[in-house]
Amino acid sequence: MRILLVAGSFNSLTQRVLVELCDRGHTVSVEVTPDGAAVREAVALHAPDLVVAPMLKAVVPRDVWTAHRCLIVHPGPVGDRGPSSLDHAIRDGVEEWGVTVLQADEEMDAGDVWATATFRVPEVGKSDLYRNELSDAAVAAVLLAVERVAAGATPRPQTGEARARPALRQEERRIAWGEDTTENVLRTLRAADSQPGVPDRMLGAEWFLHGGHAEDGLRGRPGALLATRAGAVCRATVDGAVWIPELRARTGRGRPRACKLPATLALAGRLPELPEVPAPADPAPGRRTWSDIRYREQGPVGVLSFAFPGGAMSTDQCRRLLDAYRTACGRPTSVLVLGGQRDFFSNGIHLNVIEAAADPAAESWANINAMNDLVEAVLTTTDRLVVSAIGGNAAAGGVMLALAADEVWCRSGAVLNPHYRRMGLYGSEYWTRTLPGRVGEAMAARLTEEARPVSAAASLSMGLIDRVVDCGPGEFAAEITRSALHLASRGGLQPRIAAKKAEHERRESVFPLAAHREQELLRMRSIFDDPAASYHARRRAFVRKEAPERSSPAAQVRARADRPIVEQDPGLT
């Protein structure tokens, strides 16, 4: 079937629906459509058998949905209507939510129903929930709806009482620090963690707060800043405290949008002297606190997990993870798992921190070298097996970090973007060794030049990864640990480690890692140091959410099942 995806941005769900439909043999085109006129133009251009809107803010024009079957993915159960569906669900503390695939109609979210799916709502942020549990449910519903359309079925009208709720306004999201409990604060923060953020005033300025994690070991006057940890700030509530990892300055109308940054970096020059409180190495059972890097050990298996907001890794984050990796390598384990968390594995260098730097070119250089140092440490680990465990999406240098391990395990719902081109970069992180080594020279060239997202299943078939872990996001960590313990207990492990060491030494004698690094960084340095390089404009547009220039009213993001060409935008929810 010829399917056209129309979306407000090429976000995570649009990418997931794209790759899943392509995997099933459909011919799929994608158009990023900012308004109804662009939707009309896209449909006229592609003349599809079916139109699917995974994430669309624009209204599909009447003349389009009356002439073409158009399916809308609504992030709510049947009867739920409105643009802030998931935000309301998280704020209300629901335990189960749903996704509905419905036919476009005169009234928004009121069309006939083609398919539905439900999912549990864990205590995570909106963007994490959207990329994982909601994405799994949405894909299941879309695939079922497409099957029903192909079979000539008809949708069922919506019955029962409809619940239409308006968009949440920013003033409704504000936190009353002198009144709100920790749980209320967390629900407010989680309902807006990536976009739009929670408006607040702090240290004499207006901010948007992004992300929130409970802390019950620190107390203070409600609203007061208590401590810092790994770039986050801890703020007191009436009955505890919360860690806030990121802030974005409120710049006002007519001014460029500020970058979302680690909280202490955003507050630089305003932040009073606060203690840097490290995360407890072994927190007591039931203790709630936050750390972006954790290590745990179970018998012969060590698990070094990390969770950086948006999957971006700044120079500091890379260096801290490298320190933790070296410490983990000093432990008496035979298998070391890198990752294993739900949601993003890594998206590579931290474009927001780079954009906000006084010298973005210099910060780009520092960041890419810190990423390279981390990847090199993984590639040169020869005394144990290293497993990369990709629980969520990964892109660019984050994919290459995963490929540095001996085995790569990936959750079934993850989407990988193993390329750099759409950000105007050549790439580094030793990709010129690891990517061709896994998929061959021809496929490596295709992946990097066409900038195509690939599903976990497609990644397995081409050899990019070694195993697909078919489980829900919440079960991934336990499943990975069980599999790693099984790997460590199998016979032949030590001979395999010895063979790995010998192969590393052989390859170093032929074409050493240092040569790959030098060649890649030579290309990267020339881009960083060139003010006219497209990387700088693309980075600025990406982090400041500026509309990219387009050569026609319709977006130039198109993909087919045989040769997809897409924009890299994995950081959007």
LINJO-V408213 format. One record per pair of residues at least 24 apart in sequence whose ideal C-beta (glycine too) atoms are under 7 Angstrom apart, sorted by the first residue. I is the first residue (numbers start at 1). J is the second residue. Records with the same first field share a line. If there is no record, write none. Layout:
I->J ; J
//
This chain:
1->26 ; 49 ; 50 ; 146 ; 150
2->27 ; 48 ; 49
3->28 ; 48 ; 49 ; 50 ; 52
4->29 ; 31 ; 42 ; 43 ; 46 ; 48 ; 51
5->30 ; 52 ; 54
6->31 ; 33 ; 39 ; 42 ; 51 ; 53 ; 56
7->32 ; 53 ; 54 ; 55 ; 56
8->34 ; 55 ; 56 ; 57 ; 58
9->55 ; 569 ; 572
10->557 ; 566 ; 567 ; 569
11->55 ; 569 ; 572 ; 573
12->131 ; 135 ; 393 ; 415 ; 570 ; 572 ; 573
13->54 ; 55 ; 130 ; 135 ; 138
14->54 ; 55
15->415 ; 453
16->135 ; 139 ; 415
17->52 ; 54 ; 139 ; 142
18->453 ; 559
19->415 ; 453 ; 454 ; 455 ; 458
20->139 ; 143 ; 455
22->561 ; 564
23->455 ; 457 ; 458
26->561
27->560 ; 561
28->559 ; 560 ; 561
29->558 ; 559 ; 560
30->557 ; 558 ; 559 ; 566
31->554 ; 555 ; 557 ; 558
32->555 ; 557
33->58 ; 555
34->58
36->60 ; 61
37->553
38->553 ; 554 ; 555
39->64
40->64
41->553 ; 554
42->554
43->68
45->554
50->146 ; 149
52->142
59->108
60->104
65->104
69->103 ; 149
70->103 ; 104
71->101 ; 103 ; 114 ; 145
72->102 ; 104 ; 111
73->99 ; 101 ; 138 ; 142
74->100 ; 102 ; 109
75->99 ; 134
76->100
77->116
78->113 ; 116 ; 158
79->158 ; 160 ; 161 ; 162 ; 163
80->163
81->108 ; 109 ; 110 ; 162 ; 163 ; 164
82->164 ; 165 ; 166 ; 167
83->167
84->165 ; 167 ; 168
86->126 ; 129 ; 130
87->126 ; 168 ; 191 ; 192
88->165 ; 168
89->121
90->126 ; 187 ; 190 ; 191
91->187 ; 188 ; 191
93->187
94->121
95->120 ; 121
96->120 ; 121
97->121
99->134 ; 137 ; 138 ; 141
101->141 ; 142 ; 145
103->155
110->158 ; 162
112->155 ; 156 ; 157 ; 158
113->155 ; 156 ; 158
114->145 ; 148 ; 155
115->141 ; 144 ; 145 ; 148
116->141
117->141
122->474
124->190
125->190 ; 193 ; 194 ; 211
126->190 ; 191 ; 192 ; 193 ; 194
127->193 ; 194 ; 573
128->342 ; 343
130->573
131->343 ; 392 ; 393 ; 573
132->342 ; 343 ; 392 ; 413 ; 473
133->473
135->413
136->413
170->196 ; 199
173->198 ; 199
174->199 ; 200
175->200
177->222 ; 223 ; 237
178->222 ; 223 ; 238
179->238
180->237 ; 238
181->237 ; 238 ; 239
182->214 ; 237 ; 239 ; 240 ; 242
185->212 ; 237 ; 242
186->212 ; 214 ; 242
189->242
194->573
195->573
197->248
199->250
203->267 ; 270
204->270
205->249 ; 270
206->250
207->247 ; 248 ; 249 ; 250
208->247 ; 248 ; 250
209->244 ; 247
210->245 ; 246 ; 247 ; 248 ; 260 ; 309
211->244 ; 245 ; 246 ; 309
212->242 ; 244
213->242 ; 243 ; 290
214->240 ; 242 ; 288
215->240 ; 241 ; 242 ; 243 ; 288 ; 289 ; 290
216->240 ; 287 ; 288
217->287 ; 289
225->274
227->274 ; 275 ; 277
228->264 ; 274 ; 276
229->276 ; 277 ; 278 ; 279
230->292 ; 320
231->262 ; 263 ; 264 ; 265 ; 316
232->263 ; 290
233->263 ; 264
243->290
245->309
246->309
256->544
257->544 ; 545
259->352 ; 355 ; 356 ; 543 ; 544
260->352
261->352 ; 353 ; 356
265->353
293->320 ; 321 ; 324
295->324 ; 328
297->331 ; 333
298->481 ; 485
299->485
300->333 ; 334 ; 335 ; 488
301->333 ; 335 ; 337 ; 481 ; 484 ; 485 ; 488
302->328 ; 331 ; 333 ; 336 ; 337
303->337 ; 340 ; 481
304->328 ; 336 ; 337 ; 338
305->339 ; 340 ; 341
306->341
307->341 ; 343
310->344 ; 347 ; 571
311->344 ; 345 ; 346 ; 347 ; 398 ; 570 ; 571
312->347 ; 350 ; 351 ; 352
313->346 ; 348 ; 349 ; 350 ; 371
314->350 ; 353 ; 367
315->366 ; 367 ; 370
318->370 ; 371 ; 374
319->370
321->374
322->373 ; 374 ; 377
325->374 ; 377
326->377
329->381
333->384
334->384 ; 385 ; 488 ; 493
335->384 ; 385 ; 387 ; 484 ; 487 ; 488
336->384 ; 386
337->387 ; 389 ; 480 ; 484
338->378 ; 386 ; 387 ; 388 ; 389 ; 405
339->388 ; 389 ; 390 ; 391
340->389 ; 391 ; 476 ; 477 ; 480
341->391 ; 477
342->391 ; 392 ; 473 ; 474 ; 476
343->391 ; 392
344->392 ; 393 ; 394
345->390 ; 391 ; 392 ; 394 ; 398 ; 402
346->394 ; 398 ; 401
347->394 ; 395 ; 396 ; 398 ; 570 ; 571
348->395 ; 396 ; 397 ; 398
349->397
351->539 ; 542 ; 543
352->543
354->539
355->539 ; 540 ; 543
360->536
361->528 ; 529
364->528
365->525 ; 528
368->428 ; 524
371->397 ; 429
372->428 ; 429 ; 517
374->401
375->400 ; 401 ; 404 ; 429 ; 430
376->513
378->404 ; 405
379->404 ; 430 ; 513
382->500 ; 501 ; 504
383->497
384->497
385->496 ; 497
387->484
389->480
390->414
391->473 ; 476
393->570
395->568 ; 570
396->420
397->428 ; 429
400->429 ; 430 ; 431 ; 434
401->429
403->434 ; 435 ; 438
404->430 ; 434
406->500
407->466
408->465 ; 466
409->466 ; 467 ; 469 ; 480 ; 483
410->456 ; 459 ; 465 ; 468 ; 469
411->456 ; 469 ; 471 ; 473 ; 476
412->456 ; 468 ; 469 ; 470
414->456
415->453 ; 455
416->453 ; 454 ; 459 ; 464
417->453 ; 568 ; 570
418->447 ; 464
419->447 ; 448 ; 451 ; 568
421->448 ; 449 ; 451
422->451 ; 567 ; 568
423->535 ; 538 ; 539 ; 568
424->527 ; 533 ; 534 ; 535 ; 538
425->524 ; 527 ; 535
426->520 ; 523 ; 524 ; 527
427->520
428->520 ; 521 ; 524
430->513 ; 516 ; 517
432->516 ; 519 ; 520
433->513 ; 516
438->463 ; 464
439->463 ; 464
450->563 ; 564 ; 565
451->565 ; 566 ; 568
452->564 ; 566
453->566
//
